[in-house]
Amino acid sequence: MEAPRRRLPPLNALRAFEAAARHSNFTRAAEELSVTQTAVSQQVKLLEEFLGFRLFRRLHNSLELTDRGAQYLPALREAFASIGDATEALLGEGKTPRLTLSVMPNFALRWLIPRLQRWQALHPDVELLVQTDRHGLETLAEEVDLAIRFSEAPPPGLHAEPLLTDEIFPVCAPSLAAALDAPARLAGAALLHVETSPEDWPVWLTAAGCEGLQGRPAPRFDTYALALEAAHHGCGVAIGHGPFVAHDLAMGRLVAPFTLRVARAKTWWLLSPRGRARRPVVQFRAWILSEARRQG
């Protein structure tokens, strides 16, 4: 007996809703879909009439999902991702599999790249595109397969797995370590600060019983990668995040002059759209989680 046919909403209305939810704005959704703002608004209204409830609260210059809209959106994004994956698999038969990963620059430089050779050795047939940007996760379902982000809690609506936890501690070149036989000695050292994380040094110094210690004037940087490179070249002492300095400590490029390590609340999360199960995605997820366990 033939299964009863489900009544589905119009595809254009679903696309309009998803784009409007991603941009929180009808106008920007219309620009993406190459239609007018009025057309997007009408499509969303059509979908709301089909469902029998409101999906958005219309604010002055933006949109806000209702509770039901927020409940509906993840399943819809998962469905679009599945359609995209199936289409890509069908059209990509015989082509080199491709995987797009979105990471922050510091994570790419300090943790991922030193390990990439092992990934290449295991999966030489997969073309990996690493994107280092500071944009949001709006493109995760359409343009990016996996993302790695650093936060206290994972963003809603995505499949999230904890990758690495964090702890901070001072690191420096081996040539400077001998003079640092106690945390108080840092008063005579150049302390390298990262502008985007001004709390790192105060948090560690307070835990070490040296609250308020300043150190000598030293260069300041806008990324951890630069601060750690400066530390390697003897410019001063930097705060190292455990995952960012593990490779350098193992190689002897940097040393940790003190045993105190302070745990932080944030976690590196491995993120993906729910339902994303293409072979390269599954392979990379398994590999990077294994690498994280190896470090732990």
Secondary structure, 3 states (H helix, E strand, C coil): CCCCCCCCCCHHHHHHHHHHHHHCCHHHHHHHHCCCHHHHHHHHHHHHHHHCCCCEEECCCCEEECHHHHHHHHHHHHHHHHHHHHHHHHHCCCCCCEEEEEECHHHHHHHHHHHHHHHHHHCCCCEEEEEECCCCCCCCCCCCCEEEEEECCCCCCCEEEEEEEEEEEEEECHHHHCCCCCHHHHHHCEEEEECCCCCHHHHHHHHCCCCCCCCECCCEECCHHHHHHHHHCCCCEEEEEHHHHHHHHHHCCCECCCCCCEEEEEEEEEEECCCCCCHHHHHHHHHHHHHHHHHC
